[in-house]
């Protein structure tokens, strides 16, 4: 197994935290919509997931190897 520094673990922790946080915030906004429809547009969730992963890989991928769970 590859030896990794503490900065790699910290970058992976931060990346996973941001990924879960933004998706949870998006889902909570959709559940409290202005009309109270209570549905989720999964296209928006997928796009957010893709764009956020691209941003995290570009910013933290060098430190962590881009292993975001």
PQR file with spaces between the fields and no chain letter, atoms N, CA, C, O and H, PARSE charges and radii, in Angstrom:
ATOM       1  N    UNK     1       0.839   -1.175    0.000 -0.4000 1.5000
ATOM       2  CA   UNK     1       0.000    0.000    0.000 -0.0000 2.0000
ATOM       3  C    UNK     1       0.887    1.243    0.000  0.5500 1.7000
ATOM       4  O    UNK     1       1.941    1.276    0.635 -0.5500 1.4000
ATOM       5  N    UNK     2       0.441    2.248   -0.717 -0.4000 1.5000
ATOM       6  CA   UNK     2       1.209    3.478   -0.877 -0.0000 2.0000
ATOM       7  C    UNK     2       1.156    4.327    0.398  0.5500 1.7000
ATOM       8  O    UNK     2       0.093    4.523    0.987 -0.5500 1.4000
ATOM       9  H    UNK     2      -0.415    2.221   -1.233  0.4000 1.0000
ATOM      10  N    UNK     3       2.318    4.822    0.804 -0.4000 1.5000
ATOM      11  CA   UNK     3       2.380    5.729    1.955 -0.0000 2.0000
ATOM      12  C    UNK     3       1.945    7.124    1.522  0.5500 1.7000
ATOM      13  O    UNK     3       2.435    7.643    0.519 -0.5500 1.4000
ATOM      14  H    UNK     3       3.182    4.663    0.326  0.4000 1.0000
ATOM      15  N    UNK     4       1.042    7.723    2.259 -0.4000 1.5000
ATOM      16  CA   UNK     4       0.542    9.053    1.920 -0.0000 2.0000
ATOM      17  C    UNK     4       0.732    9.980    3.106  0.5500 1.7000
ATOM      18  O    UNK     4       0.734    9.549    4.258 -0.5500 1.4000
ATOM      19  H    UNK     4       0.644    7.301    3.073  0.4000 1.0000
ATOM      20  N    UNK     5       0.892   11.261    2.804 -0.4000 1.5000
ATOM      21  CA   UNK     5       1.097   12.238    3.868 -0.0000 2.0000
ATOM      22  C    UNK     5      -0.248   12.667    4.449  0.5500 1.7000
ATOM      23  O    UNK     5      -1.309   12.325    3.928 -0.5500 1.4000
ATOM      24  H    UNK     5       0.890   11.611    1.867  0.4000 1.0000
ATOM      25  N    UNK     6      -0.177   13.408    5.518 -0.4000 1.5000
ATOM      26  CA   UNK     6      -1.412   13.864    6.169 -0.0000 2.0000
ATOM      27  C    UNK     6      -2.160   14.880    5.303  0.5500 1.7000
ATOM      28  O    UNK     6      -3.376   15.017    5.431 -0.5500 1.4000
ATOM      29  H    UNK     6       0.685   13.687    5.942  0.4000 1.0000
ATOM      30  N    UNK     7      -1.450   15.594    4.426 -0.4000 1.5000
ATOM      31  CA   UNK     7      -2.134   16.546    3.551 -0.0000 2.0000
ATOM      32  C    UNK     7      -3.032   15.823    2.543  0.5500 1.7000
ATOM      33  O    UNK     7      -4.065   16.362    2.147 -0.5500 1.4000
ATOM      34  H    UNK     7      -0.462   15.483    4.322  0.4000 1.0000
ATOM      35  N    UNK     8      -2.657   14.619    2.126 -0.4000 1.5000
ATOM      36  CA   UNK     8      -3.501   13.848    1.214 -0.0000 2.0000
ATOM      37  C    UNK     8      -4.790   13.431    1.909  0.5500 1.7000
ATOM      38  O    UNK     8      -5.864   13.494    1.311 -0.5500 1.4000
ATOM      39  H    UNK     8      -1.818   14.181    2.448  0.4000 1.0000
ATOM      40  N    UNK     9      -4.695   13.010    3.152 -0.4000 1.5000
ATOM      41  CA   UNK     9      -5.894   12.620    3.903 -0.0000 2.0000
ATOM      42  C    UNK     9      -6.779   13.827    4.196  0.5500 1.7000
ATOM      43  O    UNK     9      -8.006   13.731    4.144 -0.5500 1.4000
ATOM      44  H    UNK     9      -3.823   12.959    3.638  0.4000 1.0000
ATOM      45  N    UNK    10      -6.161   14.948    4.501 -0.4000 1.5000
ATOM      46  CA   UNK    10      -6.932   16.164    4.763 -0.0000 2.0000
ATOM      47  C    UNK    10      -7.652   16.646    3.500  0.5500 1.7000
ATOM      48  O    UNK    10      -8.805   17.071    3.568 -0.5500 1.4000
ATOM      49  H    UNK    10      -5.165   15.026    4.543  0.4000 1.0000
ATOM      50  N    UNK    11      -6.979   16.579    2.354 -0.4000 1.5000
ATOM      51  CA   UNK    11      -7.604   16.979    1.093 -0.0000 2.0000
ATOM      52  C    UNK    11      -8.764   16.051    0.740  0.5500 1.7000
ATOM      53  O    UNK    11      -9.795   16.515    0.253 -0.5500 1.4000
ATOM      54  H    UNK    11      -6.042   16.233    2.299  0.4000 1.0000
ATOM      55  N    UNK    12      -8.612   14.756    0.977 -0.4000 1.5000
ATOM      56  CA   UNK    12      -9.698   13.818    0.705 -0.0000 2.0000
ATOM      57  C    UNK    12     -10.871   14.045    1.648  0.5500 1.7000
ATOM      58  O    UNK    12     -12.024   13.970    1.225 -0.5500 1.4000
ATOM      59  H    UNK    12      -7.774   14.379    1.373  0.4000 1.0000
ATOM      60  N    UNK    13     -10.597   14.319    2.913 -0.4000 1.5000
ATOM      61  CA   UNK    13     -11.651   14.610    3.876 -0.0000 2.0000
ATOM      62  C    UNK    13     -12.404   15.875    3.489  0.5500 1.7000
ATOM      63  O    UNK    13     -13.634   15.898    3.516 -0.5500 1.4000
ATOM      64  H    UNK    13      -9.661   14.380    3.257  0.4000 1.0000
ATOM      65  N    UNK    14     -11.682   16.914    3.133 -0.4000 1.5000
ATOM      66  CA   UNK    14     -12.315   18.169    2.734 -0.0000 2.0000
ATOM      67  C    UNK    14     -13.136   17.991    1.458  0.5500 1.7000
ATOM      68  O    UNK    14     -14.250   18.506    1.366 -0.5500 1.4000
ATOM      69  H    UNK    14     -10.682   16.895    3.111  0.4000 1.0000
ATOM      70  N    UNK    15     -12.606   17.277    0.485 -0.4000 1.5000
ATOM      71  CA   UNK    15     -13.318   17.051   -0.764 -0.0000 2.0000
ATOM      72  C    UNK    15     -14.594   16.252   -0.569  0.5500 1.7000
ATOM      73  O    UNK    15     -15.630   16.597   -1.136 -0.5500 1.4000
ATOM      74  H    UNK    15     -11.701   16.859    0.559  0.4000 1.0000
ATOM      75  N    UNK    16     -14.535   15.196    0.220 -0.4000 1.5000
ATOM      76  CA   UNK    16     -15.723   14.392    0.490 -0.0000 2.0000
ATOM      77  C    UNK    16     -16.752   15.194    1.269  0.5500 1.7000
ATOM      78  O    UNK    16     -17.949   15.098    0.998 -0.5500 1.4000
ATOM      79  H    UNK    16     -13.693   14.916    0.680  0.4000 1.0000
ATOM      80  N    UNK    17     -16.293   15.989    2.241 -0.4000 1.5000
ATOM      81  CA   UNK    17     -17.202   16.832    3.007 -0.0000 2.0000
ATOM      82  C    UNK    17     -17.919   17.829    2.115  0.5500 1.7000
ATOM      83  O    UNK    17     -19.133   17.995    2.231 -0.5500 1.4000
ATOM      84  H    UNK    17     -15.320   16.066    2.461  0.4000 1.0000
ATOM      85  N    UNK    18     -17.193   18.496    1.227 -0.4000 1.5000
ATOM      86  CA   UNK    18     -17.814   19.478    0.336 -0.0000 2.0000
ATOM      87  C    UNK    18     -18.788   18.823   -0.635  0.5500 1.7000
ATOM      88  O    UNK    18     -19.840   19.388   -0.935 -0.5500 1.4000
ATOM      89  H    UNK    18     -16.206   18.361    1.133  0.4000 1.0000
ATOM      90  N    UNK    19     -18.448   17.642   -1.126 -0.4000 1.5000
ATOM      91  CA   UNK    19     -19.323   16.927   -2.046 -0.0000 2.0000
ATOM      92  C    UNK    19     -20.650   16.581   -1.367  0.5500 1.7000
ATOM      93  O    UNK    19     -21.718   16.825   -1.928 -0.5500 1.4000
ATOM      94  H    UNK    19     -17.593   17.183   -0.882  0.4000 1.0000
ATOM      95  N    UNK    20     -20.583   16.027   -0.186 -0.4000 1.5000
ATOM      96  CA   UNK    20     -21.806   15.657    0.543 -0.0000 2.0000
ATOM      97  C    UNK    20     -22.578   16.897    0.963  0.5500 1.7000
ATOM      98  O    UNK    20     -23.806   16.908    0.887 -0.5500 1.4000
ATOM      99  H    UNK    20     -19.716   15.829    0.270  0.4000 1.0000
ATOM     100  N    UNK    21     -21.891   17.938    1.403 -0.4000 1.5000
ATOM     101  CA   UNK    21     -22.553   19.162    1.855 -0.0000 2.0000
ATOM     102  C    UNK    21     -23.346   19.819    0.739  0.5500 1.7000
ATOM     103  O    UNK    21     -24.511   20.166    0.935 -0.5500 1.4000
ATOM     104  H    UNK    21     -20.893   17.929    1.465  0.4000 1.0000
ATOM     105  N    UNK    22     -22.735   19.996   -0.433 -0.4000 1.5000
ATOM     106  CA   UNK    22     -23.425   20.697   -1.524 -0.0000 2.0000
ATOM     107  C    UNK    22     -24.600   19.900   -2.062  0.5500 1.7000
ATOM     108  O    UNK    22     -25.634   20.481   -2.392 -0.5500 1.4000
ATOM     109  H    UNK    22     -21.789   19.714   -0.592  0.4000 1.0000
ATOM     110  N    UNK    23     -24.466   18.587   -2.157 -0.4000 1.5000
ATOM     111  CA   UNK    23     -25.588   17.784   -2.640 -0.0000 2.0000
ATOM     112  C    UNK    23     -26.717   17.792   -1.614  0.5500 1.7000
ATOM     113  O    UNK    23     -27.885   17.877   -1.992 -0.5500 1.4000
ATOM     114  H    UNK    23     -23.627   18.115   -1.889  0.4000 1.0000
ATOM     115  N    UNK    24     -26.394   17.706   -0.331 -0.4000 1.5000
ATOM     116  CA   UNK    24     -27.431   17.762    0.705 -0.0000 2.0000
ATOM     117  C    UNK    24     -28.118   19.127    0.729  0.5500 1.7000
ATOM     118  O    UNK    24     -29.330   19.206    0.928 -0.5500 1.4000
ATOM     119  H    UNK    24     -25.445   17.637   -0.024  0.4000 1.0000
ATOM     120  N    UNK    25     -27.352   20.200    0.527 -0.4000 1.5000
ATOM     121  CA   UNK    25     -27.972   21.529    0.496 -0.0000 2.0000
ATOM     122  C    UNK    25     -28.892   21.673   -0.704  0.5500 1.7000
ATOM     123  O    UNK    25     -29.973   22.250   -0.587 -0.5500 1.4000
ATOM     124  H    UNK    25     -26.367   20.136    0.364  0.4000 1.0000
ATOM     125  N    UNK    26     -28.482   21.159   -1.854 -0.4000 1.5000
ATOM     126  CA   UNK    26     -29.329   21.234   -3.041 -0.0000 2.0000
ATOM     127  C    UNK    26     -30.620   20.451   -2.838  0.5500 1.7000
ATOM     128  O    UNK    26     -31.694   20.927   -3.207 -0.5500 1.4000
ATOM     129  H    UNK    26     -27.604   20.691   -1.950  0.4000 1.0000
ATOM     130  N    UNK    27     -30.531   19.269   -2.262 -0.4000 1.5000
ATOM     131  CA   UNK    27     -31.734   18.476   -2.028 -0.0000 2.0000
ATOM     132  C    UNK    27     -32.657   19.135   -1.015  0.5500 1.7000
ATOM     133  O    UNK    27     -33.877   19.070   -1.163 -0.5500 1.4000
ATOM     134  H    UNK    27     -29.659   18.883   -1.963  0.4000 1.0000
ATOM     135  N    UNK    28     -32.100   19.767    0.008 -0.4000 1.5000
ATOM     136  CA   UNK    28     -32.949   20.439    0.991 -0.0000 2.0000
ATOM     137  C    UNK    28     -33.627   21.667    0.395  0.5500 1.7000
ATOM     138  O    UNK    28     -34.747   21.995    0.786 -0.5500 1.4000
ATOM     139  H    UNK    28     -31.108   19.820    0.128  0.4000 1.0000
ATOM     140  N    UNK    29     -32.979   22.349   -0.537 -0.4000 1.5000
ATOM     141  CA   UNK    29     -33.611   23.494   -1.199 -0.0000 2.0000
ATOM     142  C    UNK    29     -34.769   23.034   -2.058  0.5500 1.7000
ATOM     143  O    UNK    29     -35.821   23.672   -2.080 -0.5500 1.4000
ATOM     144  H    UNK    29     -32.069   22.083   -0.855  0.4000 1.0000
ATOM     145  N    UNK    30     -34.584   21.919   -2.774 -0.4000 1.5000
ATOM     146  CA   UNK    30     -35.666   21.408   -3.616 -0.0000 2.0000
ATOM     147  C    UNK    30     -36.855   20.939   -2.785  0.5500 1.7000
ATOM     148  O    UNK    30     -37.996   21.048   -3.234 -0.5500 1.4000
ATOM     149  H    UNK    30     -33.729   21.401   -2.756  0.4000 1.0000
ATOM     150  N    UNK    31     -36.614   20.425   -1.597 -0.4000 1.5000
ATOM     151  CA   UNK    31     -37.720   19.958   -0.767 -0.0000 2.0000
ATOM     152  C    UNK    31     -38.518   21.123   -0.195  0.5500 1.7000
ATOM     153  O    UNK    31     -39.689   20.948    0.144 -0.5500 1.4000
ATOM     154  H    UNK    31     -35.687   20.336   -1.232  0.4000 1.0000
ATOM     155  N    UNK    32     -37.927   22.290   -0.079 -0.4000 1.5000
ATOM     156  CA   UNK    32     -38.596   23.463    0.464 -0.0000 2.0000
ATOM     157  C    UNK    32     -38.857   24.484   -0.625  0.5500 1.7000
ATOM     158  O    UNK    32     -38.740   25.683   -0.375 -0.5500 1.4000
ATOM     159  H    UNK    32     -36.976   22.431   -0.354  0.4000 1.0000
ATOM     160  N    UNK    33     -39.205   24.050   -1.816 -0.4000 1.5000
ATOM     161  CA   UNK    33     -39.410   24.939   -2.942 -0.0000 2.0000
ATOM     162  C    UNK    33     -40.490   25.966   -2.687  0.5500 1.7000
ATOM     163  O    UNK    33     -41.248   25.836   -1.726 -0.5500 1.4000
ATOM     164  H    UNK    33     -39.300   23.076   -2.019  0.4000 1.0000
ATOM     165  N    UNK    34     -40.577   26.991   -3.532 -0.4000 1.5000
ATOM     166  CA   UNK    34     -41.537   28.070   -3.321 -0.0000 2.0000
ATOM     167  C    UNK    34     -42.986   27.597   -3.385  0.5500 1.7000
ATOM     168  O    UNK    34     -43.844   28.129   -2.681 -0.5500 1.4000
ATOM     169  H    UNK    34     -39.961   27.096   -4.313  0.4000 1.0000
ATOM     170  N    UNK    35     -43.261   26.606   -4.218 -0.4000 1.5000
ATOM     171  CA   UNK    35     -44.623   26.087   -4.297 -0.0000 2.0000
ATOM     172  C    UNK    35     -44.815   24.889   -3.383  0.5500 1.7000
ATOM     173  O    UNK    35     -45.932   24.389   -3.250 -0.5500 1.4000
ATOM     174  H    UNK    35     -42.564   26.173   -4.790  0.4000 1.0000
ATOM     175  N    UNK    36     -43.751   24.422   -2.753 -0.4000 1.5000
ATOM     176  CA   UNK    36     -43.850   23.258   -1.893 -0.0000 2.0000
ATOM     177  C    UNK    36     -44.144   21.983   -2.663  0.5500 1.7000
ATOM     178  O    UNK    36     -44.850   21.101   -2.175 -0.5500 1.4000
ATOM     179  H    UNK    36     -42.843   24.829   -2.861  0.4000 1.0000
ATOM     180  N    UNK    37     -43.591   21.889   -3.884 -0.4000 1.5000
ATOM     181  CA   UNK    37     -43.882   20.741   -4.727 -0.0000 2.0000
ATOM     182  C    UNK    37     -43.307   19.444   -4.169  0.5500 1.7000
ATOM     183  O    UNK    37     -43.909   18.381   -4.316 -0.5500 1.4000
ATOM     184  H    UNK    37     -43.017   22.606   -4.280  0.4000 1.0000
ATOM     185  N    UNK    38     -42.158   19.528   -3.538 -0.4000 1.5000
ATOM     186  CA   UNK    38     -41.573   18.352   -2.916 -0.0000 2.0000
ATOM     187  C    UNK    38     -40.996   17.348   -3.887  0.5500 1.7000
ATOM     188  O    UNK    38     -40.946   16.161   -3.566 -0.5500 1.4000
ATOM     189  H    UNK    38     -41.669   20.392   -3.418  0.4000 1.0000
ATOM     190  N    UNK    39     -40.557   17.772   -5.068 -0.4000 1.5000
ATOM     191  CA   UNK    39     -39.917   16.857   -6.003 -0.0000 2.0000
ATOM     192  C    UNK    39     -38.488   17.314   -6.252  0.5500 1.7000
ATOM     193  O    UNK    39     -38.138   18.464   -5.987 -0.5500 1.4000
ATOM     194  H    UNK    39     -40.597   18.737   -5.329  0.4000 1.0000
ATOM     195  N    UNK    40     -37.668   16.407   -6.762 -0.4000 1.5000
ATOM     196  CA   UNK    40     -36.271   16.696   -7.021 -0.0000 2.0000
ATOM     197  C    UNK    40     -36.005   16.459   -8.503  0.5500 1.7000
ATOM     198  O    UNK    40     -36.356   15.408   -9.041 -0.5500 1.4000
ATOM     199  H    UNK    40     -37.953   15.472   -6.977  0.4000 1.0000
ATOM     200  N    UNK    41     -35.394   17.423   -9.154 -0.4000 1.5000
ATOM     201  CA   UNK    41     -34.977   17.269  -10.540 -0.0000 2.0000
ATOM     202  C    UNK    41     -33.596   16.622  -10.527  0.5500 1.7000
ATOM     203  O    UNK    41     -32.599   17.284  -10.237 -0.5500 1.4000
ATOM     204  H    UNK    41     -35.109   18.276   -8.718  0.4000 1.0000
ATOM     205  N    UNK    42     -33.538   15.338  -10.840 -0.4000 1.5000
ATOM     206  CA   UNK    42     -32.280   14.607  -10.724 -0.0000 2.0000
ATOM     207  C    UNK    42     -31.262   15.022  -11.779  0.5500 1.7000
ATOM     208  O    UNK    42     -30.081   14.704  -11.644 -0.5500 1.4000
ATOM     209  H    UNK    42     -34.348   14.801  -11.076  0.4000 1.0000
ATOM     210  N    UNK    43     -31.687   15.718  -12.814 -0.4000 1.5000
ATOM     211  CA   UNK    43     -30.748   16.254  -13.786 -0.0000 2.0000
ATOM     212  C    UNK    43     -29.868   17.315  -13.127  0.5500 1.7000
ATOM     213  O    UNK    43     -28.658   17.353  -13.351 -0.5500 1.4000
ATOM     214  H    UNK    43     -32.647   15.977  -12.923  0.4000 1.0000
ATOM     215  N    UNK    44     -30.477   18.165  -12.322 -0.4000 1.5000
ATOM     216  CA   UNK    44     -29.723   19.210  -11.620 -0.0000 2.0000
ATOM     217  C    UNK    44     -28.777   18.583  -10.602  0.5500 1.7000
ATOM     218  O    UNK    44     -27.646   19.042  -10.450 -0.5500 1.4000
ATOM     219  H    UNK    44     -31.460   18.134  -12.139  0.4000 1.0000
ATOM     220  N    UNK    45     -29.218   17.550   -9.911 -0.4000 1.5000
ATOM     221  CA   UNK    45     -28.357   16.873   -8.946 -0.0000 2.0000
ATOM     222  C    UNK    45     -27.165   16.240   -9.661  0.5500 1.7000
ATOM     223  O    UNK    45     -26.040   16.311   -9.166 -0.5500 1.4000
ATOM     224  H    UNK    45     -30.138   17.176  -10.034  0.4000 1.0000
ATOM     225  N    UNK    46     -27.398   15.627  -10.809 -0.4000 1.5000
ATOM     226  CA   UNK    46     -26.311   15.022  -11.569 -0.0000 2.0000
ATOM     227  C    UNK    46     -25.327   16.055  -12.089  0.5500 1.7000
ATOM     228  O    UNK    46     -24.116   15.840  -12.047 -0.5500 1.4000
ATOM     229  H    UNK    46     -28.312   15.570  -11.211  0.4000 1.0000
ATOM     230  N    UNK    47     -25.844   17.176  -12.581 -0.4000 1.5000
ATOM     231  CA   UNK    47     -24.956   18.237  -13.062 -0.0000 2.0000
ATOM     232  C    UNK    47     -24.130   18.827  -11.925  0.5500 1.7000
ATOM     233  O    UNK    47     -22.934   19.070  -12.088 -0.5500 1.4000
ATOM     234  H    UNK    47     -26.828   17.351  -12.615  0.4000 1.0000
ATOM     235  N    UNK    48     -24.758   19.058  -10.781 -0.4000 1.5000
ATOM     236  CA   UNK    48     -24.016   19.570   -9.627 -0.0000 2.0000
ATOM     237  C    UNK    48     -22.924   18.590   -9.230  0.5500 1.7000
ATOM     238  O    UNK    48     -21.794   18.993   -8.954 -0.5500 1.4000
ATOM     239  H    UNK    48     -25.729   18.862  -10.649  0.4000 1.0000
ATOM     240  N    UNK    49     -23.253   17.312   -9.200 -0.4000 1.5000
ATOM     241  CA   UNK    49     -22.285   16.296   -8.829 -0.0000 2.0000
ATOM     242  C    UNK    49     -21.100   16.297   -9.796  0.5500 1.7000
ATOM     243  O    UNK    49     -19.945   16.241   -9.372 -0.5500 1.4000
ATOM     244  H    UNK    49     -24.171   16.984   -9.425  0.4000 1.0000
ATOM     245  N    UNK    50     -21.391   16.360  -11.087 -0.4000 1.5000
ATOM     246  CA   UNK    50     -20.321   16.366  -12.085 -0.0000 2.0000
ATOM     247  C    UNK    50     -19.450   17.598  -12.015  0.5500 1.7000
ATOM     248  O    UNK    50     -18.224   17.491  -12.007 -0.5500 1.4000
ATOM     249  H    UNK    50     -22.328   16.405  -11.432  0.4000 1.0000
ATOM     250  N    UNK    51     -20.065   18.770  -11.965 -0.4000 1.5000
ATOM     251  CA   UNK    51     -19.288   20.011  -11.918 -0.0000 2.0000
ATOM     252  C    UNK    51     -18.489   20.130  -10.623  0.5500 1.7000
ATOM     253  O    UNK    51     -17.348   20.592  -10.637 -0.5500 1.4000
ATOM     254  H    UNK    51     -21.061   18.857  -11.971  0.4000 1.0000
ATOM     255  N    UNK    52     -19.080   19.717   -9.513 -0.4000 1.5000
ATOM     256  CA   UNK    52     -18.378   19.797   -8.235 -0.0000 2.0000
ATOM     257  C    UNK    52     -17.203   18.829   -8.204  0.5500 1.7000
ATOM     258  O    UNK    52     -16.136   19.172   -7.694 -0.5500 1.4000
ATOM     259  H    UNK    52     -20.007   19.342   -9.501  0.4000 1.0000
ATOM     260  N    UNK    53     -17.381   17.628   -8.741 -0.4000 1.5000
ATOM     261  CA   UNK    53     -16.258   16.694   -8.803 -0.0000 2.0000
ATOM     262  C    UNK    53     -15.139   17.216   -9.694  0.5500 1.7000
ATOM     263  O    UNK    53     -13.964   17.065   -9.359 -0.5500 1.4000
ATOM     264  H    UNK    53     -18.247   17.349   -9.155  0.4000 1.0000
ATOM     265  N    UNK    54     -15.485   17.829  -10.824 -0.4000 1.5000
ATOM     266  CA   UNK    54     -14.453   18.405  -11.689 -0.0000 2.0000
ATOM     267  C    UNK    54     -13.676   19.499  -10.957  0.5500 1.7000
ATOM     268  O    UNK    54     -12.453   19.578  -11.070 -0.5500 1.4000
ATOM     269  H    UNK    54     -16.440   17.951  -11.096  0.4000 1.0000
ATOM     270  N    UNK    55     -14.388   20.341  -10.206 -0.4000 1.5000
ATOM     271  CA   UNK    55     -13.733   21.408   -9.471 -0.0000 2.0000
ATOM     272  C    UNK    55     -12.839   20.842   -8.365  0.5500 1.7000
ATOM     273  O    UNK    55     -11.723   21.322   -8.164 -0.5500 1.4000
ATOM     274  H    UNK    55     -15.381   20.277  -10.114  0.4000 1.0000
ATOM     275  N    UNK    56     -13.326   19.820   -7.645 -0.4000 1.5000
ATOM     276  CA   UNK    56     -12.532   19.234   -6.573 -0.0000 2.0000
ATOM     277  C    UNK    56     -11.298   18.518   -7.124  0.5500 1.7000
ATOM     278  O    UNK    56     -10.225   18.590   -6.525 -0.5500 1.4000
ATOM     279  H    UNK    56     -14.232   19.430   -7.809  0.4000 1.0000
ATOM     280  N    UNK    57     -11.441   17.833   -8.252 -0.4000 1.5000
ATOM     281  CA   UNK    57     -10.295   17.151   -8.848 -0.0000 2.0000
ATOM     282  C    UNK    57      -9.255   18.166   -9.308  0.5500 1.7000
ATOM     283  O    UNK    57      -8.056   17.935   -9.153 -0.5500 1.4000
ATOM     284  H    UNK    57     -12.313   17.774   -8.738  0.4000 1.0000
ATOM     285  N    UNK    58      -9.704   19.291   -9.874 -0.4000 1.5000
ATOM     286  CA   UNK    58      -8.773   20.316  -10.340 -0.0000 2.0000
ATOM     287  C    UNK    58      -8.050   20.990   -9.176  0.5500 1.7000
ATOM     288  O    UNK    58      -6.871   21.326   -9.293 -0.5500 1.4000
ATOM     289  H    UNK    58     -10.678   19.478   -9.999  0.4000 1.0000
ATOM     290  N    UNK    59      -8.739   21.188   -8.060 -0.4000 1.5000
ATOM     291  CA   UNK    59      -8.127   21.917   -6.952 -0.0000 2.0000
ATOM     292  C    UNK    59      -7.399   21.005   -5.958  0.5500 1.7000
ATOM     293  O    UNK    59      -6.300   21.339   -5.515 -0.5500 1.4000
ATOM     294  H    UNK    59      -9.696   20.915   -7.964  0.4000 1.0000
ATOM     295  N    UNK    60      -7.984   19.875   -5.604 -0.4000 1.5000
ATOM     296  CA   UNK    60      -7.400   19.021   -4.563 -0.0000 2.0000
ATOM     297  C    UNK    60      -6.818   17.719   -5.097  0.5500 1.7000
ATOM     298  O    UNK    60      -6.244   16.940   -4.336 -0.5500 1.4000
ATOM     299  H    UNK    60      -8.877   19.603   -5.964  0.4000 1.0000
ATOM     300  N    UNK    61      -6.960   17.475   -6.389 -0.4000 1.5000
ATOM     301  CA   UNK    61      -6.503   16.208   -6.956 -0.0000 2.0000
ATOM     302  C    UNK    61      -5.007   15.989   -6.853  0.5500 1.7000
ATOM     303  O    UNK    61      -4.557   14.851   -6.718 -0.5500 1.4000
ATOM     304  H    UNK    61      -7.427   18.108   -7.007  0.4000 1.0000
ATOM     305  N    UNK    62      -4.241   17.044   -6.914 -0.4000 1.5000
ATOM     306  CA   UNK    62      -2.795   16.898   -6.811 -0.0000 2.0000
ATOM     307  C    UNK    62      -2.337   16.434   -5.443  0.5500 1.7000
ATOM     308  O    UNK    62      -1.337   15.725   -5.328 -0.5500 1.4000
ATOM     309  H    UNK    62      -4.606   17.968   -7.023  0.4000 1.0000
ATOM     310  N    UNK    63      -3.052   16.822   -4.417 -0.4000 1.5000
ATOM     311  CA   UNK    63      -2.665   16.447   -3.049 -0.0000 2.0000
ATOM     312  C    UNK    63      -3.198   15.076   -2.664  0.5500 1.7000
ATOM     313  O    UNK    63      -2.511   14.305   -1.994 -0.5500 1.4000
ATOM     314  H    UNK    63      -3.864   17.398   -4.510  0.4000 1.0000
ATOM     315  N    UNK    64      -4.436   14.765   -3.092 -0.4000 1.5000
ATOM     316  CA   UNK    64      -5.057   13.534   -2.613 -0.0000 2.0000
ATOM     317  C    UNK    64      -5.072   12.415   -3.648  0.5500 1.7000
ATOM     318  O    UNK    64      -5.381   11.272   -3.311 -0.5500 1.4000
ATOM     319  H    UNK    64      -4.994   15.391   -3.636  0.4000 1.0000
ATOM     320  N    UNK    65      -4.746   12.721   -4.896 -0.4000 1.5000
ATOM     321  CA   UNK    65      -4.867   11.721   -5.943 -0.0000 2.0000
ATOM     322  C    UNK    65      -6.288   11.616   -6.449  0.5500 1.7000
ATOM     323  O    UNK    65      -6.607   10.686   -7.189 -0.5500 1.4000
ATOM     324  H    UNK    65      -4.495   13.649   -5.170  0.4000 1.0000
ATOM     325  N    UNK    66      -7.146   12.538   -6.072 -0.4000 1.5000
ATOM     326  CA   UNK    66      -8.543   12.638   -6.518 -0.0000 2.0000
ATOM     327  C    UNK    66      -9.351   11.409   -6.136  0.5500 1.7000
ATOM     328  O    UNK    66     -10.124   10.898   -6.946 -0.5500 1.4000
ATOM     329  H    UNK    66      -6.887   13.293   -5.470  0.4000 1.0000
ATOM     330  N    UNK    67      -9.181   10.931   -4.913 -0.4000 1.5000
ATOM     331  CA   UNK    67      -9.984    9.811   -4.422 -0.0000 2.0000
ATOM     332  C    UNK    67     -11.074   10.358   -3.515  0.5500 1.7000
ATOM     333  O    UNK    67     -10.953   10.306   -2.291 -0.5500 1.4000
ATOM     334  H    UNK    67      -8.552   11.346   -4.255  0.4000 1.0000
ATOM     335  N    UNK    68     -12.131   10.877   -4.108 -0.4000 1.5000
ATOM     336  CA   UNK    68     -13.236   11.421   -3.340 -0.0000 2.0000
ATOM     337  C    UNK    68     -14.360   10.400   -3.320  0.5500 1.7000
ATOM     338  O    UNK    68     -14.785    9.926   -4.373 -0.5500 1.4000
ATOM     339  H    UNK    68     -12.229   10.919   -5.102  0.4000 1.0000
ATOM     340  N    UNK    69     -14.838   10.060   -2.155 -0.4000 1.5000
ATOM     341  CA   UNK    69     -15.876    9.032   -2.028 -0.0000 2.0000
ATOM     342  C    UNK    69     -17.243    9.656   -2.032  0.5500 1.7000
ATOM     343  O    UNK    69     -18.245    8.948   -1.934 -0.5500 1.4000
ATOM     344  H    UNK    69     -14.493   10.445   -1.299  0.4000 1.0000
